[in-house]
Amino acid sequence: MDETEFWEIVDSTRERAEGDPEDHADLLVERLLQLDPDSVLDFARHFEARYNRAYTWDLWGAAAVLLGGASDDAFDYFRCWLIGQGREVFEAAVHDPDSLAELLEEFDEDIDGDGEELGYAADEAYEQLTGVVAPDLGIAPQTAEPAGTPFDFDDDSALAGRFPKLWDRFGGL
Protein backbone atom coordinates (compact mmCIF):
# COMPACT_ATOMS: atom_id res chain seq x y z
CA MET A 1 0.00 0.00 0.00
CA ASP A 2 1.38 3.38 -0.93
CA GLU A 3 0.75 6.72 0.75
CA THR A 4 -1.92 7.74 -1.75
CA GLU A 5 -3.97 4.61 -1.07
CA PHE A 6 -3.57 5.12 2.67
CA TRP A 7 -5.00 8.64 2.44
CA GLU A 8 -7.78 7.54 0.07
CA ILE A 9 -8.95 5.00 2.65
CA VAL A 10 -8.82 7.61 5.43
CA ASP A 11 -10.69 10.17 3.31
CA SER A 12 -13.41 7.86 2.01
CA THR A 13 -14.24 6.50 5.44
CA ARG A 14 -14.19 9.98 7.04
CA GLU A 15 -16.59 11.33 4.41
CA ARG A 16 -18.98 8.43 4.97
CA ALA A 17 -18.82 9.00 8.75
CA GLU A 18 -19.87 12.62 8.29
CA GLY A 19 -17.47 13.86 10.96
CA ASP A 20 -18.25 11.36 13.72
CA PRO A 21 -14.91 9.89 14.91
CA GLU A 22 -16.50 6.70 16.30
CA ASP A 23 -18.39 6.04 13.07
CA HIS A 24 -15.19 6.82 11.20
CA ALA A 25 -13.34 4.14 13.16
CA ASP A 26 -16.09 1.58 12.52
CA LEU A 27 -16.14 2.35 8.80
CA LEU A 28 -12.36 2.20 8.68
CA VAL A 29 -12.37 -1.29 10.21
CA GLU A 30 -15.02 -2.38 7.68
CA ARG A 31 -12.92 -1.02 4.82
CA LEU A 32 -9.71 -2.63 6.10
CA LEU A 33 -11.50 -5.98 6.37
CA GLN A 34 -11.77 -5.88 2.56
CA LEU A 35 -7.96 -6.01 2.31
CA ASP A 36 -5.52 -8.85 2.83
CA PRO A 37 -3.67 -8.97 6.18
CA ASP A 38 -0.39 -7.66 4.71
CA SER A 39 -2.17 -4.61 3.32
CA VAL A 40 -3.76 -3.99 6.72
CA LEU A 41 -0.28 -4.04 8.25
CA ASP A 42 0.90 -1.60 5.57
CA PHE A 43 -1.98 0.69 6.51
CA ALA A 44 -0.98 0.37 10.18
CA ARG A 45 2.62 1.32 9.32
CA HIS A 46 1.46 4.42 7.46
CA PHE A 47 -0.80 5.37 10.36
CA GLU A 48 1.89 4.80 12.99
CA ALA A 49 4.51 6.75 11.04
CA ARG A 50 2.20 9.77 10.85
CA TYR A 51 1.19 9.37 14.49
CA ASN A 52 4.87 9.50 15.47
CA ARG A 53 5.54 12.42 13.13
CA ALA A 54 2.81 14.44 14.84
CA TYR A 55 4.52 14.07 18.23
CA THR A 56 5.59 17.70 18.54
CA TRP A 57 5.32 20.30 21.27
CA ASP A 58 3.64 22.72 18.89
CA LEU A 59 0.90 20.26 17.91
CA TRP A 60 0.42 19.44 21.58
CA GLY A 61 0.00 23.15 22.29
CA ALA A 62 -2.51 23.46 19.44
CA ALA A 63 -4.42 20.50 20.90
CA ALA A 64 -4.39 22.24 24.30
CA VAL A 65 -5.99 25.33 22.75
CA LEU A 66 -8.63 23.34 20.87
CA LEU A 67 -9.45 21.01 23.74
CA GLY A 68 -9.09 23.47 26.61
CA GLY A 69 -6.09 21.48 27.86
CA ALA A 70 -4.50 18.23 26.71
CA SER A 71 -3.17 15.43 28.91
CA ASP A 72 -0.81 12.80 27.49
CA ASP A 73 -3.74 10.57 26.57
CA ALA A 74 -5.78 13.44 25.12
CA PHE A 75 -2.83 14.38 22.89
CA ASP A 76 -2.45 10.75 21.76
CA TYR A 77 -6.11 10.65 20.77
CA PHE A 78 -5.84 14.09 19.16
CA ARG A 79 -3.04 12.85 16.89
CA CYS A 80 -5.22 9.93 15.78
CA TRP A 81 -8.08 12.34 15.11
CA LEU A 82 -5.73 14.64 13.18
CA ILE A 83 -4.70 11.78 10.87
CA GLY A 84 -8.38 11.04 10.40
CA GLN A 85 -8.90 14.57 9.07
CA GLY A 86 -7.00 13.66 5.93
CA ARG A 87 -3.75 14.48 4.21
CA GLU A 88 -4.30 18.20 3.63
CA VAL A 89 -5.27 19.00 7.21
CA PHE A 90 -2.66 16.65 8.68
CA GLU A 91 0.27 17.95 6.60
CA ALA A 92 -0.70 21.60 7.13
CA ALA A 93 -1.05 21.09 10.88
CA VAL A 94 2.31 19.32 11.17
CA HIS A 95 4.01 22.21 9.37
CA ASP A 96 2.01 25.00 11.04
CA PRO A 97 -0.32 23.98 13.86
CA ASP A 98 -1.85 27.47 13.92
CA SER A 99 -3.23 26.77 10.43
CA LEU A 100 -5.86 24.56 12.07
CA ALA A 101 -7.77 27.78 12.83
CA GLU A 102 -8.37 28.19 9.09
CA LEU A 103 -8.62 24.50 8.15
CA LEU A 104 -11.32 23.48 10.63
CA GLU A 105 -14.79 24.69 9.72
CA GLU A 106 -16.06 23.75 13.16
CA PHE A 107 -14.59 22.15 16.24
CA ASP A 108 -16.74 20.65 18.99
CA GLU A 109 -14.44 19.54 21.78
CA ASP A 110 -17.08 17.00 22.90
CA ILE A 111 -16.88 15.20 19.53
CA ASP A 112 -13.81 16.41 17.68
CA GLY A 113 -10.22 15.95 18.67
CA ASP A 114 -10.62 12.41 20.04
CA GLY A 115 -9.79 9.73 17.51
CA GLU A 116 -8.74 7.05 19.98
CA GLU A 117 -10.67 4.34 18.13
CA LEU A 118 -9.02 5.29 14.81
CA GLY A 119 -5.71 4.32 16.37
CA TYR A 120 -6.98 0.77 16.94
CA ALA A 121 -8.75 0.23 13.61
CA ALA A 122 -5.91 -1.56 11.81
CA ASP A 123 -5.19 -3.80 14.82
CA GLU A 124 -8.85 -4.71 15.08
CA ALA A 125 -9.14 -5.48 11.37
CA TYR A 126 -5.96 -7.56 11.38
CA GLU A 127 -7.14 -9.60 14.34
CA GLN A 128 -10.55 -10.20 12.73
CA LEU A 129 -8.88 -11.29 9.49
CA THR A 130 -6.26 -13.58 11.01
CA GLY A 131 -7.44 -14.50 14.50
CA VAL A 132 -4.13 -13.30 15.97
CA VAL A 133 -2.79 -10.03 17.34
CA ALA A 134 -0.94 -7.87 14.81
CA PRO A 135 2.83 -8.37 14.88
CA ASP A 136 5.36 -5.64 15.54
CA LEU A 137 5.25 -3.21 12.62
CA GLY A 138 9.01 -2.92 12.36
CA ILE A 139 9.09 0.87 12.49
CA ALA A 140 10.90 3.06 14.98
CA PRO A 141 8.85 3.90 18.05
CA GLN A 142 7.98 7.50 18.81
CA THR A 143 10.70 9.50 20.50
CA ALA A 144 10.76 9.81 24.28
CA GLU A 145 10.04 13.54 24.07
CA PRO A 146 8.05 15.49 21.50
CA ALA A 147 10.01 17.28 18.78
CA GLY A 148 10.57 21.00 19.18
CA THR A 149 10.82 23.28 22.18
CA PRO A 150 8.70 22.55 25.25
CA PHE A 151 6.54 25.28 26.76
CA ASP A 152 3.87 25.65 29.44
CA PHE A 153 0.43 24.70 28.11
CA ASP A 154 -1.14 26.28 31.19
CA ASP A 155 0.24 29.72 30.23
CA ASP A 156 -2.51 31.40 28.21
CA SER A 157 -0.18 34.15 27.02
CA ALA A 158 2.32 31.56 25.70
CA LEU A 159 -0.47 29.72 23.87
CA ALA A 160 -1.88 32.97 22.45
CA GLY A 161 1.60 34.01 21.33
CA ARG A 162 2.43 30.72 19.61
CA PHE A 163 -1.00 30.16 18.09
CA PRO A 164 -2.58 33.58 17.52
CA LYS A 165 -5.18 32.39 14.99
CA LEU A 166 -6.18 29.33 17.03
CA TRP A 167 -6.29 31.39 20.21
CA ASP A 168 -8.45 34.09 18.61
CA ARG A 169 -10.91 31.50 17.38
CA PHE A 170 -10.88 28.80 20.08
CA GLY A 171 -8.80 29.95 23.05
CA GLY A 172 -10.15 30.69 26.46
CA LEU A 173 -13.65 29.45 25.63
C-alpha positions in Angstrom: 0.0 0.0 0.0 1.4 3.4 -0.9 0.8 6.7 0.8 -1.9 7.7 -1.7 -4.0 4.6 -1.1 -3.6 5.1 2.7 -5.0 8.6 2.4 -7.8 7.5 0.1 -8.9 5.0 2.6 -8.8 7.6 5.4 -10.7 10.2 3.3 -13.4 7.9 2.0 -14.2 6.5 5.4 -14.2 10.0 7.0 -16.6 11.3 4.4 -19.0 8.4 5.0 -18.8 9.0 8.7 -19.9 12.6 8.3 -17.5 13.9 11.0 -18.3 11.4 13.7 -14.9 9.9 14.9 -16.5 6.7 16.3 -18.4 6.0 13.1 -15.2 6.8 11.2 -13.3 4.1 13.2 -16.1 1.6 12.5 -16.1 2.4 8.8 -12.4 2.2 8.7 -12.4 -1.3 10.2 -15.0 -2.4 7.7 -12.9 -1.0 4.8 -9.7 -2.6 6.1 -11.5 -6.0 6.4 -11.8 -5.9 2.6 -8.0 -6.0 2.3 -5.5 -8.8 2.8 -3.7 -9.0 6.2 -0.4 -7.7 4.7 -2.2 -4.6 3.3 -3.8 -4.0 6.7 -0.3 -4.0 8.3 0.9 -1.6 5.6 -2.0 0.7 6.5 -1.0 0.4 10.2 2.6 1.3 9.3 1.5 4.4 7.5 -0.8 5.4 10.4 1.9 4.8 13.0 4.5 6.7 11.0 2.2 9.8 10.9 1.2 9.4 14.5 4.9 9.5 15.5 5.5 12.4 13.1 2.8 14.4 14.8 4.5 14.1 18.2 5.6 17.7 18.5 5.3 20.3 21.3 3.6 22.7 18.9 0.9 20.3 17.9 0.4 19.4 21.6 0.0 23.1 22.3 -2.5 23.5 19.4 -4.4 20.5 20.9 -4.4 22.2 24.3 -6.0 25.3 22.8 -8.6 23.3 20.9 -9.5 21.0 23.7 -9.1 23.5 26.6 -6.1 21.5 27.9 -4.5 18.2 26.7 -3.2 15.4 28.9 -0.8 12.8 27.5 -3.7 10.6 26.6 -5.8 13.4 25.1 -2.8 14.4 22.9 -2.4 10.7 21.8 -6.1 10.7 20.8 -5.8 14.1 19.2 -3.0 12.9 16.9 -5.2 9.9 15.8 -8.1 12.3 15.1 -5.7 14.6 13.2 -4.7 11.8 10.9 -8.4 11.0 10.4 -8.9 14.6 9.1 -7.0 13.7 5.9 -3.8 14.5 4.2 -4.3 18.2 3.6 -5.3 19.0 7.2 -2.7 16.7 8.7 0.3 18.0 6.6 -0.7 21.6 7.1 -1.0 21.1 10.9 2.3 19.3 11.2 4.0 22.2 9.4 2.0 25.0 11.0 -0.3 24.0 13.9 -1.8 27.5 13.9 -3.2 26.8 10.4 -5.9 24.6 12.1 -7.8 27.8 12.8 -8.4 28.2 9.1 -8.6 24.5 8.1 -11.3 23.5 10.6 -14.8 24.7 9.7 -16.1 23.7 13.2 -14.6 22.2 16.2 -16.7 20.7 19.0 -14.4 19.5 21.8 -17.1 17.0 22.9 -16.9 15.2 19.5 -13.8 16.4 17.7 -10.2 15.9 18.7 -10.6 12.4 20.0 -9.8 9.7 17.5 -8.7 7.0 20.0 -10.7 4.3 18.1 -9.0 5.3 14.8 -5.7 4.3 16.4 -7.0 0.8 16.9 -8.7 0.2 13.6 -5.9 -1.6 11.8 -5.2 -3.8 14.8 -8.9 -4.7 15.1 -9.1 -5.5 11.4 -6.0 -7.6 11.4 -7.1 -9.6 14.3 -10.6 -10.2 12.7 -8.9 -11.3 9.5 -6.3 -13.6 11.0 -7.4 -14.5 14.5 -4.1 -13.3 16.0 -2.8 -10.0 17.3 -0.9 -7.9 14.8 2.8 -8.4 14.9 5.4 -5.6 15.5 5.2 -3.2 12.6 9.0 -2.9 12.4 9.1 0.9 12.5 10.9 3.1 15.0 8.9 3.9 18.1 8.0 7.5 18.8 10.7 9.5 20.5 10.8 9.8 24.3 10.0 13.5 24.1 8.0 15.5 21.5 10.0 17.3 18.8 10.6 21.0 19.2 10.8 23.3 22.2 8.7 22.6 25.3 6.5 25.3 26.8 3.9 25.7 29.4 0.4 24.7 28.1 -1.1 26.3 31.2 0.2 29.7 30.2 -2.5 31.4 28.2 -0.2 34.1 27.0 2.3 31.6 25.7 -0.5 29.7 23.9 -1.9 33.0 22.4 1.6 34.0 21.3 2.4 30.7 19.6 -1.0 30.2 18.1 -2.6 33.6 17.5 -5.2 32.4 15.0 -6.2 29.3 17.0 -6.3 31.4 20.2 -8.4 34.1 18.6 -10.9 31.5 17.4 -10.9 28.8 20.1 -8.8 29.9 23.1 -10.2 30.7 26.5 -13.6 29.5 25.6 
